[in-house]
Amino acid sequence: MKIDSGFGVNNTGDLANIIERAKQAEHAGFDALWSSETQHDPFLPLALAAEHTQRIQLGTAIAVAFARSPTVLAHTAWDLQKLSNGRFILGLGTQVKAHIERRFGTAWDRPTARLREYILAIRALWQCWQTGEKLNFRGDFFKLTLMSPFFNPGPIEHPHIPIYIAGVNEHLCQLAGELCEGFHVHPFHTPKYLAEFVLPNVELGLKKSGRARSEIQLASSVFVIGGDTQEERDKNREAVRQQVAFYASTPSYHTVFELHGWKPIAEELSSLAARGRWEEMPPLITDAMLAEFAEEGEWAALPARLMRRYDGLLDRLGYYFDPPDDAAPMTVRTFKTVPMDDATQP
């Protein structure tokens, strides 16, 4: 199981500190560094990280696809892949209708079909640039038929750029299995949801394209309630509770709560969010519910517990809220040195 790190959540994507964060992540031994699109652009930090690292993979988790044209995004990914010497992973997400229309001011229509075509359009552009093949992509959402030599960046040494997509509901799980090298499982998940919902739908997509499970990686940032003191764990528990409540209030994410029989709670959270009553939401998430979303314990104990929790469910993971700097190297060492057979013993 690969262990990753990230930035961009909770205002950690400030360009002023990206170089040092990237160097620290690589030195600690993390396998990948993911950049999120929250308060900052997800691509600019990776350009800096690529220039100042040599080994660690660099990816977006996620970039909002529908906020950009396929051509604009294809150029950005192509440049980052070249700059990083083949270490870039393009992670895409659809976001939700309200944000696409009201925050980005772009179109929302049949999101799974649009994203499917978006991926194919990007790959058509990359194929054109790498081989000189004429650009002739015609779909329901995008028509790309013009690529003058002046605008063609030409071939690169590592033209295969893995594409991961993110999602919660069945159609995007299936699309990932059909077309993508990876699936970003939303942090708002439980092992039950992964085993009974995500994996079966990914398998349906794999079957559609005749691919094996080994041809796709399932990745996620996971909630942990870590701390070497009770006070630290209590503080982190409330931060996780607040985040779970926020995610659960999104109607398109209700699948997870519904699977556990908690749909009325999700609907109440949605109602509170719609009225801006954010402070009333976290208390609706009980400790028992929280335990389904987050592993709790001292920092040194968490890696083995997470390997047991996600054995056979995820191929790579990172912590949604990063461990303290002094705990990060130990976390990575444990993931890389504890044999999976030992970690998964009850």
Phi, psi and omega per residue, in radians:
M1 nan 2.225 3.139
K2 -1.436 2.591 3.129
I3 -2.070 2.185 -3.014
D4 -2.060 2.928 3.046
S5 -2.273 3.109 -3.108
G6 -2.864 2.986 3.018
F7 -2.631 2.894 -3.128
G8 1.976 -0.380 3.076
V9 -1.505 2.467 3.117
N10 0.976 0.754 2.994
N11 1.140 0.509 3.125
T12 -1.655 0.167 -3.102
G13 -1.696 0.292 3.131
D14 -1.011 2.215 -3.070
L15 -1.061 -0.431 -3.083
A16 -1.143 -0.444 -3.083
N17 -1.989 0.118 -3.042
I18 -1.184 -0.730 -3.073
I19 -1.050 -0.807 -3.124
E20 -1.160 -0.705 3.123
R21 -1.110 -0.701 3.139
A22 -1.154 -0.751 3.110
K23 -1.090 -0.743 3.128
Q24 -1.097 -0.737 -3.134
A25 -1.113 -0.737 3.128
E26 -1.186 -0.739 3.136
H27 -1.103 -0.644 3.134
A28 -1.224 -0.352 3.088
G29 1.779 0.171 3.098
F30 -1.033 2.580 -3.111
D31 -1.388 -0.579 -3.122
A32 -2.594 2.740 3.083
L33 -2.165 2.065 -3.070
W34 -1.830 2.414 3.123
S35 -1.921 2.282 -3.095
S36 -1.767 2.722 3.049
E37 -1.821 1.536 3.074
T38 -2.096 -1.561 3.119
Q39 -1.560 -0.078 -3.048
H40 -2.422 2.780 3.021
D41 -1.073 2.411 -3.081
P42 -1.446 -0.267 -3.020
F43 -1.634 -0.657 -3.102
L44 -0.989 -0.769 3.115
P45 -1.055 -0.581 -3.101
L46 -1.253 -0.486 3.058
A47 -1.119 -0.743 3.094
L48 -1.177 -0.742 -3.141
A49 -1.098 -0.701 -3.127
A50 -1.083 -0.662 -3.095
E51 -1.241 -0.431 -2.998
H52 -2.016 0.274 3.048
T53 -2.357 2.870 -3.113
Q54 -2.163 -0.511 -2.960
R55 -1.998 -0.743 -2.964
I56 -1.121 2.414 3.048
Q57 -1.258 2.653 -3.079
L58 -2.281 2.238 -3.100
G59 -2.648 2.976 3.091
T60 -1.789 2.364 -3.126
A61 -2.499 1.233 0.030
I62 -2.269 3.021 2.881
A63 -1.736 2.457 -3.120
V64 -1.375 1.963 -3.046
A65 -1.105 -0.853 -2.956
F66 -1.298 -0.062 3.035
A67 -1.447 -0.086 -3.047
R68 -2.400 2.671 3.019
S69 -1.329 2.694 3.101
P70 -0.993 -0.631 -3.103
T71 -1.206 -0.769 3.105
V72 -1.030 -0.813 -3.104
L73 -1.205 -0.646 3.112
A74 -1.073 -0.714 3.094
H75 -1.091 -0.801 -3.118
T76 -1.059 -0.809 -3.142
A77 -1.118 -0.718 -3.140
W78 -1.061 -0.778 -3.139
D79 -1.160 -0.729 3.136
L80 -1.179 -0.623 3.091
Q81 -1.129 -0.712 3.109
K82 -1.185 -0.788 -3.111
L83 -1.111 -0.646 -3.088
S84 -1.536 0.013 -3.121
N85 1.039 0.776 3.023
G86 1.551 0.340 -3.072
R87 -1.809 0.078 -3.005
F88 -1.549 2.458 3.018
I89 -2.155 2.218 3.136
L90 -1.612 1.909 3.094
G91 -1.814 2.192 -3.051
L92 -2.119 2.616 3.040
G93 -2.448 2.798 -3.129
T94 -1.543 -0.383 -2.894
Q95 1.044 -2.910 -3.132
V96 -2.064 2.838 -2.991
K97 -0.918 -0.827 -3.075
A98 -1.044 -0.720 -3.109
H99 -1.279 -0.689 3.129
I100 -1.107 -0.776 -3.074
E101 -1.429 -0.656 -2.986
R102 -1.808 -0.397 3.094
R103 -1.714 -0.686 -3.127
F104 -1.754 -0.333 3.110
G105 1.215 0.547 3.132
T106 -2.117 -3.127 -2.964
A107 -1.482 2.488 3.032
W108 -2.148 2.028 -3.114
D109 -2.794 2.112 3.111
R110 0.790 1.192 -2.936
P111 -1.029 -0.696 -3.121
T112 -1.193 -0.770 3.105
A113 -1.111 -0.683 3.126
R114 -1.156 -0.742 -3.136
L115 -1.164 -0.682 3.091
R116 -0.995 -0.847 3.140
E117 -1.167 -0.620 3.117
Y118 -1.035 -0.801 3.128
I119 -1.092 -0.795 3.141
L120 -1.122 -0.633 3.120
A121 -1.149 -0.759 3.113
I122 -1.065 -0.764 -3.133
R123 -1.174 -0.549 3.062
A124 -1.143 -0.687 3.086
L125 -1.123 -0.810 3.135
W126 -1.075 -0.699 3.114
Q127 -1.091 -0.734 3.096
C128 -1.049 -0.836 -3.098
W129 -1.179 -0.658 -3.058
Q130 -1.357 -0.632 -3.001
T131 -1.929 -0.249 -3.045
G132 1.456 0.056 3.112
E133 -1.075 2.477 -3.133
K134 -1.077 2.395 3.096
L135 -1.392 2.083 -3.126
N136 -2.634 1.268 -3.140
F137 -1.873 2.162 -3.120
R138 -2.296 2.045 3.140
G139 -2.350 -2.990 3.133
D140 -1.327 -0.482 -3.074
F141 -1.900 -0.552 -3.031
F142 -2.300 2.415 3.027
K143 -2.220 1.971 -3.094
L144 -2.150 1.863 -3.063
T145 -2.333 0.100 -3.095
L146 -2.210 2.104 3.034
M147 -2.547 1.540 3.122
S148 -1.229 2.613 3.135
P149 -0.924 -0.568 -3.111
F150 -1.089 -0.498 -3.084
F151 -1.820 0.033 -3.106
N152 -1.614 2.037 -3.100
P153 -1.280 -0.219 3.099
G154 1.425 3.092 -3.037
P155 -1.246 2.750 3.064
I156 -2.250 2.933 -3.031
E157 -1.229 -0.575 -3.098
H158 -2.139 1.398 -3.006
P159 -1.345 -0.265 -3.126
H160 -1.486 1.926 3.131
I161 -1.873 2.001 3.116
P162 -1.092 2.442 3.068
I163 -2.001 2.163 2.998
Y164 -1.911 2.529 2.974
I165 -2.138 2.777 -3.136
A166 -1.968 2.673 3.088
G167 -3.077 2.983 3.113
V168 -2.151 -0.666 -3.017
N169 -1.687 3.014 -2.887
E170 -1.125 -0.599 -3.032
H171 -1.168 -0.683 3.116
L172 -1.294 -0.592 3.024
C173 -1.023 -0.779 -3.128
Q174 -1.182 -0.676 3.110
L175 -1.094 -0.711 3.096
A176 -1.043 -0.801 3.125
G177 -1.090 -0.607 -3.103
E178 -1.298 -0.748 -2.903
L179 -2.099 -0.327 -2.843
C180 -1.948 2.792 3.070
E181 -1.481 -0.250 -3.127
G182 -2.728 2.801 3.077
F183 -2.284 2.097 3.050
H184 -1.438 1.775 3.050
V185 -1.213 2.299 -3.113
H186 -1.055 2.489 3.063
P187 -0.975 -0.442 3.107
F188 -1.400 1.403 -3.090
H189 -2.616 2.884 3.004
T190 -2.296 2.799 3.061
P191 -0.996 -0.642 3.116
K192 -1.083 -0.773 3.115
Y193 -1.090 -0.714 3.111
L194 -1.107 -0.834 -3.045
A195 -1.251 -0.660 -2.995
E196 -1.748 -0.227 -3.079
F197 -2.203 -0.985 -3.046
V198 -1.143 -0.986 -3.049
L199 -1.062 -0.782 3.098
P200 -1.036 -0.660 3.136
N201 -1.280 -0.654 3.030
V202 -1.056 -0.724 3.121
E203 -1.075 -0.648 3.081
L204 -1.062 -0.728 3.108
G205 -1.165 -0.724 3.103
L206 -1.044 -0.751 -3.132
K207 -1.098 -0.650 -3.129
K208 -1.077 -0.652 -3.111
S209 -1.738 0.042 3.106
G210 1.235 0.563 -3.115
R211 -1.849 2.846 3.123
A212 -1.715 2.782 3.110
R213 -1.004 -0.540 -3.121
S214 -1.197 -0.186 -3.097
E215 -1.587 0.073 3.087
I216 -2.424 2.473 3.076
Q217 -1.879 2.331 3.021
L218 -1.711 2.155 -3.077
A219 -2.203 2.648 3.052
S220 -2.807 2.641 2.850
S221 -1.586 2.317 -2.981
V222 -2.020 2.616 3.086
F223 -1.387 2.309 2.969
V224 -2.292 2.591 3.036
I225 -1.920 1.460 -3.040
G226 -1.723 2.734 3.070
G227 2.867 2.471 3.118
D228 -1.581 -0.039 3.022
T229 -2.284 2.754 3.113
Q230 -1.094 -0.653 3.141
E231 -1.081 -0.748 -3.138
E232 -1.139 -0.745 3.137
R233 -1.163 -0.669 3.115
D234 -1.069 -0.742 3.125
K235 -1.115 -0.805 -3.112
N236 -1.214 -0.531 3.101
R237 -1.077 -0.730 -3.121
E238 -1.224 -0.571 3.083
A239 -1.139 -0.728 3.101
V240 -1.174 -0.734 3.133
R241 -1.001 -0.775 -3.134
Q242 -1.104 -0.721 -3.103
Q243 -1.224 -0.696 3.089
V244 -1.094 -0.737 3.117
A245 -1.080 -0.718 3.126
F246 -1.085 -0.861 -3.128
Y247 -1.124 -0.694 -3.088
A248 -1.167 -0.325 -3.141
S249 -1.357 -0.201 -3.125
T250 -1.418 2.047 -3.050
P251 -0.955 -0.658 -3.107
S252 -1.247 -0.147 3.092
Y253 -1.763 0.104 -3.064
H254 -1.154 -0.254 3.134
T255 -0.914 -0.733 -3.071
V256 -1.133 -0.841 3.139
F257 -1.159 -0.672 -3.125
E258 -1.082 -0.665 3.130
L259 -1.062 -0.550 -3.135
H260 -1.623 0.024 -3.119
G261 1.410 0.393 -3.082
W262 -1.917 0.377 -3.048
K263 -0.999 -0.700 3.115
P264 -1.030 -0.610 3.100
I265 -1.159 -0.752 3.124
A266 -1.061 -0.729 3.135
E267 -1.148 -0.650 3.092
E268 -1.156 -0.692 3.093
L269 -1.098 -0.710 3.102
S270 -1.082 -0.714 -3.141
S271 -1.131 -0.749 3.113
L272 -1.131 -0.728 -3.141
A273 -1.113 -0.698 -3.125
A274 -1.090 -0.479 3.132
R275 -1.702 0.117 3.103
G276 1.237 0.389 -3.095
R277 -1.684 1.074 -2.996
W278 -1.102 -0.625 -3.051
E279 -1.226 -0.309 3.133
E280 -1.511 -0.120 -3.015
M281 -1.413 -0.849 -3.064
P282 -0.964 -0.671 -3.121
P283 -1.060 -0.301 3.116
L284 -1.304 -0.275 3.114
I285 -1.594 1.844 -3.101
T286 -1.310 2.886 3.088
D287 -1.079 -0.628 3.117
A288 -1.132 -0.707 3.078
M289 -1.147 -0.733 -3.113
L290 -1.057 -0.633 -3.134
A291 -1.112 -0.414 3.084
E292 -1.289 -0.428 -3.081
F293 -1.727 -0.394 -2.971
A294 -2.452 2.410 2.988
E295 -1.500 2.478 -3.089
E296 -2.169 2.472 3.064
G297 2.827 -3.106 3.056
E298 -1.164 2.670 -3.049
W299 -0.990 -0.698 -3.094
A300 -1.196 -0.438 -3.091
A301 -1.527 -0.337 -2.992
L302 -1.165 -0.716 -3.090
P303 -0.972 -0.836 -3.137
A304 -1.117 -0.657 3.120
R305 -1.148 -0.672 3.126
L306 -1.217 -0.635 3.091
M307 -1.122 -0.657 3.054
R308 -1.164 -0.777 -3.058
R309 -1.082 -0.684 -3.003
Y310 -1.905 0.193 3.117
D311 -1.031 2.165 -3.125
G312 1.391 -0.035 -3.097
L313 -1.931 -0.723 3.128
L314 -2.176 2.634 3.082
D315 -1.773 -0.406 3.099
R316 -2.657 2.557 3.139
L317 -2.584 2.814 3.001
G318 -2.460 2.947 3.114
Y319 -1.511 2.309 3.115
Y320 -1.039 -0.826 3.008
F321 -1.843 2.054 -3.043
D322 -1.003 2.525 3.001
P323 -1.167 2.833 3.073
P324 -0.998 2.688 -3.090
D325 -0.950 -0.650 -3.101
D326 -1.311 -0.263 3.120
A327 -1.672 -0.269 -3.044
A328 -1.097 -0.872 -3.138
P329 -1.043 -0.705 3.114
M330 -1.106 -0.699 3.118
T331 -1.042 -0.810 -3.130
V332 -1.140 -0.798 -3.124
R333 -1.017 -0.708 -3.109
T334 -1.152 -0.759 3.110
F335 -1.067 -0.615 -3.033
K336 -1.578 -0.281 -3.054
T337 -1.958 -0.384 3.125
V338 -1.414 2.063 3.112
P339 -1.020 2.438 -3.113
M340 -1.004 -0.636 3.132
D341 -1.059 -0.668 3.111
D342 -1.252 -0.731 -3.077
A343 -1.153 -0.526 -3.045
T344 -1.612 0.057 3.043
Q345 -1.222 2.439 -3.133
P346 -1.162 nan nan
